[in-house]
């Protein structure tokens, strides 16, 4: 609550109100005066301390407790020589990511990137070196980014600048966002510890705070260079003949805002190294399968170009879906309506990570109840109209009809996310050898070549499965990848799994 607490501490209740023009004039004077600011032709900020955390991929929902950048350096440069209001910027970063990303970069190769950003009608954003996509080879220059990568360069950003009421130095640059899980949110760029350099007061400490209480980014500017001599081409993107060798293959495109991709989604995905531009799937490229003959009402949906599958169970009185990847969520709902002329009734939330369930609001809007572990409702409570069905340890959410049943299994202590669940599907009244399916998110992703599993996550899941007495043989239908028999994971991990049968399963009581 830093900005609110700060304002309460320094603003007397009876303080005189100043006009925006007066505040701006005092701010310009505090920074060093109009003449000093107009003499700027360029500036570079050099930082040897770079840290970032994530809310989107955290272990405990609502706490930025998982590192993204654990160490790094950065040079942030601006060309101000054109006297234009259009930004001309270059960001050079070298950083190491946390072991959370072992699943994508097992050797945790460092990121070495240079990003050029130019605003205006002919502007663009271009990675001239490296990329910031955790699944991409580190030395591949991504090139020009999708226009939504640069949404924040749009002239309609709804930004607010808060000035320190004692010094009149800029303190907070605030962006207002409509986050689809958190609701109306603030994204604050905090400026502190000003130093005088060549007659200008310049902040040396920079934070990013989300909703005032969550520190997502921190850096200290060790050195600041006023009016540096930039080499020719320093702020240029790649030439046309280089585009074919880039990761994006895109041509330069000016920034534009998008009603489908709000700044909150773009910001957090980009900061967490998982923003790849617009969702590529469509109903025309949808592959639908029923992978288990004994469970004909269990469907696996795979959209071409997407790394997120979706499992759907059709019951006499319910349609239950597992996970809601953003934008794909709308297509799944549309497919259900077109195929069954019904609406989804339940969304099983495997865990709170936003790449899996940022589309939860679409299901709530369609009338679905969110199935989450008891005690974690708070994370989703700002979704308008949300309702819950709860799962507890040894008392899972269960739904069944005369054909099939599903159980949402939660145990405390999963290493990936504290609210993580797996979903067990079987027949309504199984025998010892009846088929079982497990929907797994991230614990094992067979068929997702190169990113199949993190050994720690896989063994953590197998420990849970053994405690629940999941059978020795069953099919895993993963959110990432393709269906495989669980026996392959025993081989990969060297896990000696007991020879349980389907009827040995005990979480939630007898299956029949």
N, C-alpha and C positions, 0 to 999 in steps of 0.2 A: 504493500500500500504506500510506496514511497512518495509519489507525487501528491496524493491526498494528504498524507501525514505532513509533508513538507509545507504545503499550503496552509494547513491548520496551524503550524508552528510559527509561521512568519507573518500571516495576515491577521491583524487585529480585526475584530468583527465590525468595528466602526471605521475601517480604513476607507479613505476617499477613493472613489472609482475613477480610473483614468480612461480616456478614450484609446481606441486601438492605435490611432495616429500618434498620440503622445507616448504610448508604450513603445511603439516601433522606433520613434525618434530617440528615446532614451536607450533602447537596445543598441542602436547604431553607435551612439556615443560611447556606450560601455565597451563595445567591441574595439574601439579605437578611433571612431569617427568616419564620416563619409569619405573624406579624402584618402585616408589610409586604406579603406576597403576598395575604393575605386582604383587604387594603384596596384592592386593584386592582378597579376597576369597568369598566375598558376600557384599551386600549392601541393605538397606531398606530405602525407602522414606515414611515418614508419613505426611499426609495432613489432616488438619481439615477444609479446605476450598475446596469445589468441586462444580463447576458450569458448566453447558453446555447449549447451545442454538442450535436451529435447523434452517437450511435453507429449508430442505425438507418439514417441516410441519409448515412453518411460516404463519403469517396472511397476511403480505404484501409480494408479490413475490420479491425475491432477497434480503430480509432483515432478518437476524437471530434474529427475534423479539419475538420468542416464546421459553420459557424455557423448557428444558427437566429435567435436575437435578437442583433443586432450592437450595438444601442444602445437604451436605454430607461430608463424610470423606473417606480416602483411605490409604492403605498401599501397596506399590509397592516394591516387593522384588525380588532380583536376586541371584542365586547361581552361583558363578564364580569359584568354587573350582576345576572343572574338566579341566580347561585350554582349553576347547573346544570352537570353534566358534559358536556352537549351543546354542541358547538361552534356559535358564532354569529360569522360571519366575513364580511368583504367585502374583495375584492381589486380595486384600480383600477390598470390598467396602460396605458402608452402606449409602444409600441416599434416599431422598424424591423427587418425581417427581412433575411437575407443574399440575395445574388443567386442562390444555389442555387435559390430559389423563383421565378425568372423564368418558369418554365413555367406557373405558376399565377397569379401576379400580375406581369405584365410591367412595370408601373410601380412595383412594390414598395410599394403603398399601406400606410401604417402601420396597426398594430392599436391601437385605442383601446377598451378593454373594461372593464367592471365586472361582477364575478361575486360573487353573494351565495351563501353556503353556510350551511346550518343543519342540524345533526345531530338525532338522535332519531327517534322514531316518526312524527312529522309533518314531518320535515325535507325538504330538497330542495337542489339546486344550480341557480342561475338566472343566466343572463347578462342583466342588466337593460340593458346597453349593449354593442353590438358582438358579436363572436364571435371564436373562435380556430380557425377552419377555413379553410385557405388557399385553398380553391376558392370560398368564399362571398363575396358582396359585403361589403366592410368595414363599411359602415354599417348592416347588417341585424342587429338584436338577435336572438340565437339563442334566447333564452328559457330555459325549463326543459330541463335536459339529461337524457339517458337515465340511468337509475339506475346503470348501470355506470360512468358518468363519475365518480361519487362513491364508487366501491368502497372507497376508502381511508378513508371515514368509518365503515365497518363496525366494530362493537366487536371483531371477531376479526381484528385486523390482524397479529398476531404481531410486534409491535414490541419492540425492546430499546433501552434507554437506557444509554449508556456514560458514566461520570463520570470526569473528570480525577482521577487518584489523588493529585495534590498539592493541587489547589484544591477538589476535589469539586464543581466546576461541571459541568453537563451539557455533554458534548463531542460525542457522536454520538447521533442517533436513527436506529436501523437497522431497515429493513424487510427481511424475508427473502422472496425471490421464487423461483419456479420458472420460469425463462426457457426457452422452448421451443428456443432455439438455444444459449444460453450455459450452460444447466443451472442448478443451484442458485446463486443470485446474491444479492448484498447491495446495497441501495439506501440510502446513508447521507446523512443531513442533518447537515452539520458546522456546529457553532456555535463561534465564536472571537471574540477581541478584545472581551472583556466590558468595559463601562463602567458606572460607578455613576451612576444617574439616580434622584433622589428616594429614595435609600436602597436601591434595587434594582440588582442586577448583571444587565445585559442584553447579550446578544451583538450586536455590530454587523456582523460578517462572517459570511456564510452561504454554504456551498457545498453542492452535491449531487455526491456521488461514487458511481459505479457500479462494483461489484466492486473497490472500494478504489483503483483506479488511473486511473479515467476521470472527469475533471471535466466534468460536464454543465451545471451552473448555478452562477452566481457573482453575488452582490450585496453591496453595502456599505450599511448603514443610516445615512444621513447625519444623520437626526433621529429621535428617538423621543419620542412624546407620551404621558405617563402620564395616565390618567383624562380623556381628551378629552370634550368635549360633542358628542355625535353628534346630528345633526338628526333629527327624527321621520321614520321610514320608511327610514332609511339602510340598515338591514339587512333590508329587505323585498324579496320577489320581486315579479314582475309580477302585476297583478290579472287575474282571469279574463277580463275583457273585452279584455285586451291580448294574450292567448295566440294569437288568430287571426292576428295580424300578425307573429308571431315565426317564425324560421327552423325551429324544431323542431316547433312546433304541439303540444308536449307539455304535460300538466298536471303540477303539482308531485307528485313521488313520492319517498318516503324511500329512502335508499341501501340497497342490499343487495349481498351478494357473489354471485359467479357462478362455477360450476365450468367453464363454457365460456369465459369471458373472465377470464383471470387478471390480477392487478394488474400484472404485468410488461408485458403487452401494452397494457393501458389506459394505463398511465403513459407508456410511450415514444411511443405514437401521439398522445396528448394533448399531450405536450411538443413533438412535432414537427408539430403543427397538422394532423394527418390522422386524428383520431379522430372518427368519425361515428356511433358507436353500433353496435348489433348488425349483423352482416352480413345484408343483405336478400335474398340469393338463395335459390332452392330448385330442386329438380328439376322442380317443376311449372311454373316460369317459365323453364326452360332452353330456349334456342334453339340447335339443332345444325345446322351447315351443312358442306358439303364444297365449299369455294370454288373448287377447281381441278378441271376435268373430267379432266385428264390424271393427277391424283393422287387417285384415289377413296378411298384409305386415309388421307388427311389431313383431319382434322376441326378445325373452329373452334367452340368452345363459348362462348356468351355468356349470362350469367345476368342476368335483368331486375333493375335496381336496382344492379348492380355495375359499377364502372368497370374491372374486370379481366376480360379474355377469357382463354381457355386453349386452346392448340393441342395436339392429340393425334395421334400417328402410330401406326397399327396395322400392325405387321410380323408376319410368320409366326412369329417366335420372340421378339418383344418388343412391349411397348406403351410408347411414349416420350411423356412429357408435358413441356411447357415452362411453367415457373413454377408456384408454389404459394401463391397469395394465401391468407391465413389464413381458415379456416372454409370458404371455397370449395373448398379442397383436399379436404376430406372428401366434398363433393358430387361432385367429379370422380372420385374413387376409387369412390364408390358407382355413378356412371353407368357407368364402365368395367366394373364387376362385373355390373351388370344387363344391359348391352348385349352384352358379349362373353364373359361368364362367365370372365373372366381378371383378373389383377392387373397394375398398372403395374410395369414392370421398371426404368425409368430416369426420373429427373427431371432435365431440363436446367435449370440455374440460370443465368438471364440475368445476375444480379448479386446481391450480398448484401443489398440494401435490403429491410427486413423487410416493407414493404407488399407486396412481390412474392413473398417466399419464407419468411415466418414459418411457413407450413404445411408446410415441408420435412419436419418430423418425422413428419407423417401419412403421407407417402409412404415414408419409411424404415420405419415400422411396418408398412406394407403390403407391404414386401419390395423396394422400389425402391432402386437405386443412384443416388447423387448424381453428376451430371456437372459438374465444376468445373475451372477452370484449375489446372494443376500449381503447387504452392506455396501454394494457398489452402485446402488441406484443413483447416488448423488452425482455421479459423473455424467449421467445422461439427462438429468432433471430439467435442463434448460431447453430441451427439444419440445416445441409446442405440442400439447396433447399427448405426451408420452404416457404409456402404461406399462407395467412390468409383470412378468411371471418370474419367480425367484427359484434359484437352485442353491442348495446348501450341501455341505459335506455330509455324506451318508443319507441325504434326503434330496436327491436330484429332482429337477424338473422332469416329469414323465408325461408323454402323450402317447396314446395308443388307440387303435380301432380294431376291427376284427381281422385286419391283414398285417399290420406292422406297428412297431413301437419305436420311440426314440427317447433317449435319456441324455440330459446335459450334465456332465460330470465335472465337478469342481473340487479341488483340494488346495489348501494353502501351501505356499512355498514354491510354486513353479518358478524356475529361474528366469524365464523370459518376461513374464508379466504376472502380477499377483492375482489378477482376475481371470487368468487363462482357464479355458474349459475345453474338453473334447466331447464329441457327440457319438454315442453308441446307438446303432440302428440294428434291429433284428425283427423277426416275425412276432406276431402278437402272442403266441404261446409256443416258444421254441422247444425243440428237443436237444439232446446233447450235441448233435452235429448240424443244427440249423445254422444258416449263414448269419454272419455278423459283419457289419461295416463300421469303421471308425472314421469320422471326419476330423482331420488334424490340420491345424494351422501352425506352420513354422517349426514344429517339433521334428517333423520329417517331411521332406518335399520330394519324393521319388519322381524321377522323370524331369525334374527341373535341373537340367544338366549344368554341372559345376557348382550348384548351390543346394545340393540335396539335403544336407543336415549339418547342424552343429552338434558335436558329440555330447556336449553337456545337456543340451535341450532334449536330445533323443533319449539319453539314459534317464533323465528326469521323467519323461513321459512313460518309459517302460516301467519305472518304479511305481508310478501311479497305476498303470494298467495291471501290474502284478498284484498290487494291493486290492484292486477291484475284482481280481480274478477274471480279467478279460481272457477269452479262449486263446489257446496257443496259435491257432490258425484263423485268420480273418483278413478281410480286404481293407486296406487303408485308401480312402479317397481324399487326397489332400487338397487344400486350398491352392497351393502352388504345386504344379506337376501333374502327374497322371496316376491312376489307380495301380497299386502294387500290393502283393501279399506281405504281411508284416514279417514273415520269416526272413525276408531279405535284410531287414533292419537288425535282426538278431545276429546275422552273419557280419554285417558291417561293424557292429559295436562289440561283438564277442559276448553278447548277453545270453546267459543260460536261463531261458524262460521256462516256467513250469508248464506241464502238459494239461492245462485246464481245458475243460469243455465249455460249450456255450452255457449250459445249465449251471455251471459253477459261479457265474457272474453274480455279485452280491450287492453292488452299490444301488440302493433304493429298494432292496428286497427281491424276492423271487420274481423271475421274468414271467412266470406263468402261474 
